[in-house]
Each structure stands twice: as C-alpha cells, then as structure tokens.
C-alpha cells in the first residue's frame, strides 16, 4: 500500500524541513520526501496543495477516564477525539478507577486502544500506589507492561522524600517523571487563581506560589538526583522563570503548557462558569504572556491539552462543587494556531515542534517526525480555516470547554496514523465532519499490515533493552 | 428605575438603582409603624425562602417582609431540603420552577449558587448571601442606616473591621459604599484581608486605632469562632485584644462623639465588640435589623413589578 501526500508545505521540525514536498508512504511508514515524486502506479494520491503537512501531533497529557469513568470518556471516544484533533499519539494519565498502578490496568488500556486502533496510546503509570503519595508503585512491572512515563497527575507528590526516591529508582527505566506541581496546603480548597477574581467573587484562591514552591522543589530534586523531571501544565510567570533558570544551569527539567493557560485568563471565572474551572487555575494576563515567552524561547518544551472530560451534570453545579478540568484534544491545534501562530508570537516551526518532536522525545516514543523509516503519523492542517467551536460536535464525550462559541483559525483537516486515514472518519455523517474532505472521492481502503495499536512499547527503555 | 429580574449582588447595581431602592425602603418604614402592619401589595404572589445555610435574622426578616406585603411565604431549610438527599441545585431549581413561584430568596454557603439558580429560571432570585461573595440586602440595609443617621453617604469615612476575607457583608458594603462616594478603609490582621483588595478603591490598615481614627462609621464584622486554629490568628483572646472594639480604644482614637457603630450580627459580645460599645447610644445594631425589613419589603415590591401600583 502506497500513498503520496502531494504538494503540501511540509513542516518537520526534527529535520529542519519547511518546504513544499511530496511525501511517499509505504506500508505505514514514511518512505521518502521529494520535491516532485514521479507518478507511482499503485499509489493513492492525496492532494494537499495549500495545506500544511506536519508529523501527527503528540499530546502527552490526556485523561481518558477508562477504566472507571466511562460516563465521562472511554478510550474509544478519547481516541476518536484525538484523531479529530490531529493527534496520533497520546499519553493518558493514571488517575482512573482503579488507578493505573499495576500491569492489569496498563494492559487493559493498551488492549482497548488496540481494539479502537485509531491513535497510539501510551499509558502513564502512577508514581505511588493508588496515587496516595505514600509508597512507590511497582515501577518495573508498569514499565514491562508498557507505560511510557510516571506521574501522580492530579495529586501532587507532597512527600519530598518519595519524590526523591521516585526520581532515583526511576533511573532504572529511562522514562520521564511528570510532576503535577501544587502544594496542597497552600492550595487547599482553592478553585480559582488567587487574585482580583478570588477577592471579588469570594471564591477561594490558589496562589501562584502553590505551584512555584513545588516547581522549585522538583528542580532541586532533579539537580540532586540527576534524574529528569517534566513539569506538567506550567501556569505562572514564576514557574516559567524557575524552569528557565534551571535549564540555564543544565538541570534536566522539561516543561509543558496548555492552550487554555496561554489563551485564557482568570476573569472568565467572574461569571461562575464552571467550564473555566481547571487546575491549575486560569491565571492573569502577565502569567499568560510569560507562558508565551517561555514557549517562544524554549523554556517550555511542549504544548499539551490536559484533556479532562467531565459530564454535563458534574459541571452544572455550584462552582465549588464542579470538578476541575476541561476537554482539549479537539481544540489543541486550533487554539494554538489562533493564539500563537496567527498572532505572530510563535513561528510555525517552533509551534509544531512543541506539539510533535519535543513531546515524542520526552516520552521516548516513535513518531513526532517525518523522517524516512518512521511511522507515517501525519497531520494535515488548513492554516486559514475559520470555524466556530461547537462542543456539541466533539467526538469526546466531554463537552466542557470554555472555547465553545469562540471563532478559531486553523484546524486539522486530515489525520493519518501509520499510513491510514483516521480522520475524517468514513463512519461519521458528513454533517458531523469538521474537516472539509480534501479529496471527497477518495475512500479509505484497508491497508496491508494493520499497524499495532497501543504503541510500539517493546524496545522503548533501557531497562527492557538490557533484558 | 429598577427593572431587574434578580438581585444577585451590589457589584452590578448602578448608583441610581441603589438610591431608588433606599428611597423605596424609606417609604416602607412608615408601614412598619402602623397599628396594622399589613398591606395587600403582593397578594397572590409566592416567595420561597430557600436557606441552604443556617440563618435566623435574614430568613425571619425576609419572611416578615413577605407577610407584611401579603405574599405567601414558604421556608425551606437545610434539614428539610432535598439537597440533603443528594439532589443537585439545578434539579432543585427545575422542581421549584414547576411550582411557579414568583421569587426565590436563596442563602447558600458557596459563591455563585444564586447565579446558578437564576440561570434560565422564570422566577426572580434574591441573593440572601452566597459564601464569601455578596450579601446584597445586608449591604443595602447598611447603606440605608448610614444615610438615615448621617443624611448622606458621599464623603463619609467608613472603617470595616474584622474578617474581610470570609465576609460577604464586607464585599457588598464595599461595593455599595464606594459607588455612593464614601471612603472605605479595611482594618484587620493581614491574614484576614484578601490580597488585591485595594483594587476596589479601599485602603487597608492593620492596627485598629489608626484604622478607625477620624471615622464617621465603624462597621464591625462577626469573627467566626471556628476560624481560630485555622492559622488565620492564634486565638480569640489575641484577636479580641488587638481588634475588639472597646470604649477605651474609641477614646484613644479620639473619635468624635457622633461616630456610628454598626454590626451585621449576630454579635460575639466581648470578642469583636465590647458590651458597652454594643449597647451604647451611638450603636445602630438594632436599627440595622429594622431597616433590613424595610429594604427587603422594598426589594420584593420592586422586583415583583411594584411600578404598576
């Protein structure tokens, strides 16, 4: 099975490519990239002139909710949402029920992902048993089962000794430790940023220092142990400054920011709209600007969605009672393009790197590039496409987004994973399709050598390589 | 002059609306002095007092206000509410909607709950206190009381003393006083003054004597006894020593004899207010209660289309 992606502007940050090329895909892999490929008899040609072709996006911060909260999201619906968002690889956080702190849960997630067979799913294992922050989970077993990172996301590791041990013991596996930085004493009971909005509304505030204290701690522990730490969803100017300084000193730290934190500010909570309730909370304009500065200068390596689906009933409650989080898989790229690229804050190469090769490198997974020989995970983007966000049209079960009704510019129009078109889906009625079909007459034909879902997790770590 | 469906906070009111409510309340005070205190204004209207948090004075005040205007008043308290059975506020709102009431007065421990109730509701909503957010009828009755005794509000120096952080009364008072041109200072320990509050146009003073110096009005806030041991202050004893208002401290601050003392109640005698101050002739604590009734009658009347009669 051969596919030619013809005439698109290819942006491949890992290889420094930004040119119009034809891309040849063979057997689910990138075969070659040439200025003008000669006609190939048995190849399907996808004409993408005027569009941008990038590696499939890698979203390293996703909550798929299954097992346990299938009413919020399932692995199947989450994967469909990912594909619709141009995402071909995602890392899913372990705060499911039961917690992903043992191989049964990891294997279950991988099995479900393989059944759906839409995008690569890389489970994140828990740092501590039950996310309780008391004792280490069996990290080796999790690694063997196929996790690609460790995190207690949603629950910070308050015990500094446990964090130290996790960093040290984690060296066995050469996988990233992802830290949700929040001092739970400083943040206790808070639901919005501590600032003007908390003062006016009487809602309890979470000060920026609650995050920064823990970012500082994790940087110090990374320096002491020499083990890398990845700071999830950085939200304050202070955290950006801390990470910048740490990187300058050569401390092994990486960081991510979410589209909502670099696009929205705390004032949205003045209306008590629970779709704006997220942890860490939306911050101030100066924090937002610092995040963009950090994304621009490389302090922040990654853009990730922190996709956190909830049910309508859960969100239609008093602000204090509604759960934290918003969905993001299907707006990840569009919000980033609208607020970073079209505002000229980030060039396309930098932006795409934050969404592809950087997270792939941190997670140590294949993809994130269009290098020949690699998986043909591809996102095709219409940079100028204007559309209004309609949460009702999401593939995700979660409709909780503060971007509902906003006009955005730029969207994924086709997603290929291992050479197979996974978005737009032929099973969805045309009314539901967000992306205009690039070549409507083209129907997907089943490809040979159906790729394995769940990520190529054999061979991914030093630990396994040694065995 | 007052065309709103709901009263959710003082923050969103215009100065003219506030003055109109106060004027209307003043005219209702006369009704309260009649031998027969009931007027037929709201006959056939239904007012539900939905108090999801314990309250005596506000609930009774709303109940009497409704009854004086001949409305049918119904009280729902936490123990009798289906919210204790796990019903959500949204479902509760729909259930109440089906009973077609005219006004729901809501007290809730969480900020924004009245706003949630008012969304898409056909009935009117009056916020009777939502968490640490607003308590607009208390703010209005405080304004009425000050205006009554000082003849004006503009240019007055008002000190609000105590737990500003957790106080909905403080927020409503600040919004109202600033809109009407008073100068507001907040006095309390740094742990009980929310950061950024200066942005509302107030000043902050941490020492009581300096804070109340030259004031026309001192509004004391109830210190909730359960706040001690929560790291806000070491003990009630120490709080009282620093911030409890006594005749001595008033004298030391060289306050003019026409200073007014106010307190939204219930008071903790000997904690934030010395009994001698609470019972002094310049204490308006009971006037506030009476004015609360007038303000609530005015609001029920105005919201239920009082312009017609």
Interface residues (C-beta under 8 A of the other chain):
Chain A: X194 X195 X196 X198 X199 X200 X201 X202 X203 X205 X271 X272 X313 X316 X317 X318 X319 X320 X321
Chain B: X11 X88 X89 X90 X108 X110 X111 X112 X113 X115 X116 X130 X131 X132 X133 X134 X166 X168 X171 X194 X195 X196 X197 X199 X200
